[in-house]
Amino acid sequence: MEEKTEKKEEAKKNSGIALGGGGRYDELSQILGGRAVPAVGGSLGLERIIHELKQQSMQPKDWRKKEVFLIHIGPAAKKRAFNLMEELRKANIKAGQSLSRDNLKTQLNIAAKIGAKFALILGQKEAMDGTIMIRDMEEGIQETALQTKLIEKIKTKLKKK
């Protein structure tokens, strides 16, 4: 009898909590008075995930530490910025951007706030002619570079910092 109790206690200690759940809800629309619709759903418990991360002594990455911050001004620049961000990430350059902002000053303030070493400024003109401005955030110096040479240029500059 005592052995069973110990096993139950051990099982309780090792059993995890459900972090999420979900399933098929094919009949839900019929229950609500509609026609049959194939459906799936799911959810995650944010509080449970945070609790489990704390239990595992896991610390979140500091999302603010970026080496470069990509600034885009205008629709063509925003479109081009998606591809440039992917290129920067593939080159293991920690990059950030603000998709919801279009103002140069606001985006430069964000770059400064997160401690980016360089701001990459992409306007409509630069998006069309294949160039990009590289601004050293500490020194305030700007230079223009070809977008095709951006990765090697940034890697060189980051090694010097």
FIDOPA-928758 format. One record per residue (C-alpha): residue number from 1; residue in one letter; chain; z, x, y. Coordinates in Angstrom, 1 decimal. Layout:
N
+-----+----+----+--------+--------+--------+
:   i : aa : ch :     c3 :     c1 :     c2 :
+-----+----+----+--------+--------+--------+
: NUM :  a :  A :      Z :      X :      Y :
...
+-----+----+----+--------+--------+--------+
This chain:
161
+-----+----+----+--------+--------+--------+
:   i : aa : ch :     c3 :     c1 :     c2 :
+-----+----+----+--------+--------+--------+
:   1 :  m :  A :    0.0 :    0.0 :    0.0 :
:   2 :  e :  A :    0.9 :    2.8 :    2.4 :
:   3 :  e :  A :   -2.4 :    4.6 :    1.7 :
:   4 :  k :  A :   -4.4 :    1.5 :    2.7 :
:   5 :  t :  A :   -2.5 :    1.2 :    6.0 :
:   6 :  e :  A :   -3.2 :    4.8 :    6.8 :
:   7 :  k :  A :   -7.0 :    4.3 :    6.1 :
:   8 :  k :  A :   -7.0 :    1.3 :    8.3 :
:   9 :  e :  A :   -5.4 :    3.2 :   11.2 :
:  10 :  e :  A :   -7.9 :    6.1 :   10.7 :
:  11 :  a :  A :  -10.8 :    3.6 :   10.7 :
:  12 :  k :  A :   -9.5 :    2.1 :   14.0 :
:  13 :  k :  A :   -9.4 :    5.5 :   15.6 :
:  14 :  n :  A :  -12.9 :    6.5 :   14.5 :
:  15 :  s :  A :  -14.6 :    3.1 :   15.2 :
:  16 :  g :  A :  -16.6 :    3.3 :   18.4 :
:  17 :  i :  A :  -16.9 :    0.6 :   20.9 :
:  18 :  a :  A :  -20.2 :   -1.2 :   21.4 :
:  19 :  l :  A :  -22.0 :    0.2 :   24.4 :
:  20 :  g :  A :  -24.8 :   -2.4 :   24.3 :
:  21 :  g :  A :  -26.1 :   -5.3 :   22.5 :
:  22 :  g :  A :  -29.1 :   -7.6 :   22.2 :
:  23 :  g :  A :  -31.4 :   -9.2 :   19.8 :
:  24 :  r :  A :  -34.1 :  -11.8 :   19.5 :
:  25 :  y :  A :  -34.0 :  -15.0 :   21.4 :
:  26 :  d :  A :  -37.0 :  -16.8 :   20.1 :
:  27 :  e :  A :  -35.4 :  -20.3 :   20.1 :
:  28 :  l :  A :  -33.6 :  -20.0 :   23.4 :
:  29 :  s :  A :  -36.4 :  -21.6 :   25.4 :
:  30 :  q :  A :  -36.6 :  -24.5 :   23.0 :
:  31 :  i :  A :  -32.8 :  -25.0 :   23.3 :
:  32 :  l :  A :  -33.3 :  -25.1 :   27.1 :
:  33 :  g :  A :  -36.0 :  -27.7 :   26.8 :
:  34 :  g :  A :  -39.1 :  -25.6 :   26.9 :
:  35 :  r :  A :  -41.7 :  -24.6 :   24.4 :
:  36 :  a :  A :  -41.2 :  -21.9 :   21.8 :
:  37 :  v :  A :  -41.6 :  -18.4 :   23.2 :
:  38 :  p :  A :  -41.0 :  -15.1 :   21.4 :
:  39 :  a :  A :  -38.3 :  -13.3 :   23.3 :
:  40 :  v :  A :  -36.0 :  -10.3 :   23.1 :
:  41 :  g :  A :  -33.1 :   -9.2 :   25.3 :
:  42 :  g :  A :  -30.5 :   -6.6 :   25.6 :
:  43 :  s :  A :  -27.8 :   -5.3 :   27.9 :
:  44 :  l :  A :  -25.5 :   -2.3 :   28.4 :
:  45 :  g :  A :  -21.9 :   -2.3 :   29.4 :
:  46 :  l :  A :  -21.6 :    0.2 :   32.3 :
:  47 :  e :  A :  -17.8 :    0.2 :   32.2 :
:  48 :  r :  A :  -17.9 :    1.0 :   28.5 :
:  49 :  i :  A :  -20.4 :    3.8 :   28.9 :
:  50 :  i :  A :  -18.3 :    5.3 :   31.7 :
:  51 :  h :  A :  -15.2 :    5.0 :   29.5 :
:  52 :  e :  A :  -16.9 :    6.7 :   26.6 :
:  53 :  l :  A :  -18.2 :    9.5 :   28.8 :
:  54 :  k :  A :  -14.6 :   10.1 :   29.9 :
:  55 :  q :  A :  -13.4 :   10.0 :   26.3 :
:  56 :  q :  A :  -16.0 :   12.7 :   25.4 :
:  57 :  s :  A :  -15.0 :   14.8 :   28.5 :
:  58 :  m :  A :  -18.7 :   14.6 :   29.7 :
:  59 :  q :  A :  -19.4 :   15.1 :   33.4 :
:  60 :  p :  A :  -22.5 :   13.7 :   35.0 :
:  61 :  k :  A :  -25.0 :   16.0 :   36.4 :
:  62 :  d :  A :  -24.9 :   16.5 :   40.2 :
:  63 :  w :  A :  -28.0 :   14.6 :   41.2 :
:  64 :  r :  A :  -27.8 :   15.9 :   44.7 :
:  65 :  k :  A :  -28.5 :   19.6 :   43.9 :
:  66 :  k :  A :  -32.2 :   19.9 :   44.4 :
:  67 :  e :  A :  -34.2 :   23.0 :   45.3 :
:  68 :  v :  A :  -37.0 :   21.1 :   47.1 :
:  69 :  f :  A :  -37.3 :   17.7 :   48.6 :
:  70 :  l :  A :  -40.8 :   16.1 :   48.7 :
:  71 :  i :  A :  -41.4 :   14.1 :   51.9 :
:  72 :  h :  A :  -44.3 :   11.7 :   52.1 :
:  73 :  i :  A :  -45.5 :    9.8 :   55.2 :
:  74 :  g :  A :  -48.0 :    7.0 :   54.6 :
:  75 :  p :  A :  -49.5 :    5.2 :   51.6 :
:  76 :  a :  A :  -52.0 :    7.9 :   50.6 :
:  77 :  a :  A :  -49.3 :   10.6 :   50.8 :
:  78 :  k :  A :  -46.8 :    8.4 :   48.7 :
:  79 :  k :  A :  -49.5 :    8.0 :   46.0 :
:  80 :  r :  A :  -50.1 :   11.7 :   45.9 :
:  81 :  a :  A :  -46.4 :   12.4 :   45.9 :
:  82 :  f :  A :  -46.0 :   10.9 :   42.4 :
:  83 :  n :  A :  -48.3 :   13.5 :   40.9 :
:  84 :  l :  A :  -46.8 :   16.3 :   42.8 :
:  85 :  m :  A :  -43.3 :   15.3 :   41.7 :
:  86 :  e :  A :  -44.4 :   15.4 :   38.1 :
:  87 :  e :  A :  -46.0 :   18.8 :   38.5 :
:  88 :  l :  A :  -42.7 :   20.1 :   40.1 :
:  89 :  r :  A :  -40.6 :   18.7 :   37.2 :
:  90 :  k :  A :  -42.9 :   20.2 :   34.6 :
:  91 :  a :  A :  -42.5 :   23.6 :   36.3 :
:  92 :  n :  A :  -38.7 :   23.1 :   36.1 :
:  93 :  i :  A :  -38.3 :   23.0 :   39.8 :
:  94 :  k :  A :  -35.4 :   20.7 :   40.8 :
:  95 :  a :  A :  -37.1 :   18.2 :   43.1 :
:  96 :  g :  A :  -36.1 :   15.0 :   44.8 :
:  97 :  q :  A :  -37.7 :   12.4 :   47.0 :
:  98 :  s :  A :  -37.0 :    9.2 :   48.7 :
:  99 :  l :  A :  -39.5 :    6.5 :   47.7 :
: 100 :  s :  A :  -38.0 :    3.9 :   50.0 :
: 101 :  r :  A :  -38.2 :    5.8 :   53.3 :
: 102 :  d :  A :  -41.4 :    6.6 :   55.3 :
: 103 :  n :  A :  -39.8 :    8.1 :   58.4 :
: 104 :  l :  A :  -40.1 :   12.0 :   58.7 :
: 105 :  k :  A :  -36.7 :   12.4 :   60.4 :
: 106 :  t :  A :  -34.9 :   10.2 :   57.9 :
: 107 :  q :  A :  -36.4 :   12.1 :   55.0 :
: 108 :  l :  A :  -35.6 :   15.5 :   56.6 :
: 109 :  n :  A :  -32.0 :   14.3 :   57.0 :
: 110 :  i :  A :  -31.8 :   13.4 :   53.3 :
: 111 :  a :  A :  -33.2 :   16.8 :   52.4 :
: 112 :  a :  A :  -30.6 :   18.5 :   54.5 :
: 113 :  k :  A :  -27.8 :   16.3 :   53.1 :
: 114 :  i :  A :  -28.6 :   17.1 :   49.5 :
: 115 :  g :  A :  -28.9 :   20.9 :   50.2 :
: 116 :  a :  A :  -32.6 :   21.3 :   49.5 :
: 117 :  k :  A :  -33.8 :   24.8 :   50.3 :
: 118 :  f :  A :  -37.3 :   23.6 :   51.1 :
: 119 :  a :  A :  -38.9 :   20.4 :   52.3 :
: 120 :  l :  A :  -42.4 :   19.7 :   51.2 :
: 121 :  i :  A :  -44.1 :   17.5 :   53.8 :
: 122 :  l :  A :  -47.1 :   15.5 :   52.8 :
: 123 :  g :  A :  -48.7 :   13.3 :   55.4 :
: 124 :  q :  A :  -52.0 :   11.3 :   55.3 :
: 125 :  k :  A :  -54.0 :   14.3 :   56.6 :
: 126 :  e :  A :  -52.5 :   16.7 :   54.0 :
: 127 :  a :  A :  -53.0 :   14.1 :   51.2 :
: 128 :  m :  A :  -56.7 :   13.9 :   52.1 :
: 129 :  d :  A :  -57.4 :   17.7 :   52.6 :
: 130 :  g :  A :  -55.3 :   19.0 :   49.7 :
: 131 :  t :  A :  -52.7 :   20.8 :   51.7 :
: 132 :  i :  A :  -48.9 :   20.5 :   52.0 :
: 133 :  m :  A :  -46.4 :   21.8 :   54.6 :
: 134 :  i :  A :  -43.5 :   23.9 :   53.3 :
: 135 :  r :  A :  -40.5 :   23.9 :   55.5 :
: 136 :  d :  A :  -37.6 :   26.4 :   55.0 :
: 137 :  m :  A :  -34.6 :   24.2 :   55.6 :
: 138 :  e :  A :  -32.3 :   27.1 :   56.6 :
: 139 :  e :  A :  -34.7 :   28.9 :   59.0 :
: 140 :  g :  A :  -36.8 :   25.9 :   60.2 :
: 141 :  i :  A :  -40.0 :   27.8 :   59.6 :
: 142 :  q :  A :  -43.0 :   25.8 :   58.4 :
: 143 :  e :  A :  -46.2 :   26.9 :   56.7 :
: 144 :  t :  A :  -49.2 :   25.2 :   55.2 :
: 145 :  a :  A :  -50.3 :   25.8 :   51.6 :
: 146 :  l :  A :  -52.8 :   24.4 :   49.2 :
: 147 :  q :  A :  -51.4 :   21.8 :   46.9 :
: 148 :  t :  A :  -53.1 :   23.6 :   44.0 :
: 149 :  k :  A :  -51.0 :   26.7 :   44.8 :
: 150 :  l :  A :  -47.8 :   24.8 :   45.5 :
: 151 :  i :  A :  -45.9 :   25.6 :   42.2 :
: 152 :  e :  A :  -46.5 :   29.3 :   42.3 :
: 153 :  k :  A :  -45.7 :   29.5 :   46.1 :
: 154 :  i :  A :  -42.4 :   27.6 :   45.6 :
: 155 :  k :  A :  -41.4 :   29.6 :   42.6 :
: 156 :  t :  A :  -42.0 :   32.8 :   44.6 :
: 157 :  k :  A :  -40.0 :   31.5 :   47.6 :
: 158 :  l :  A :  -37.1 :   30.3 :   45.4 :
: 159 :  k :  A :  -36.8 :   33.8 :   43.8 :
: 160 :  k :  A :  -36.3 :   35.2 :   47.3 :
: 161 :  k :  A :  -33.5 :   32.8 :   48.2 :
+-----+----+----+--------+--------+--------+
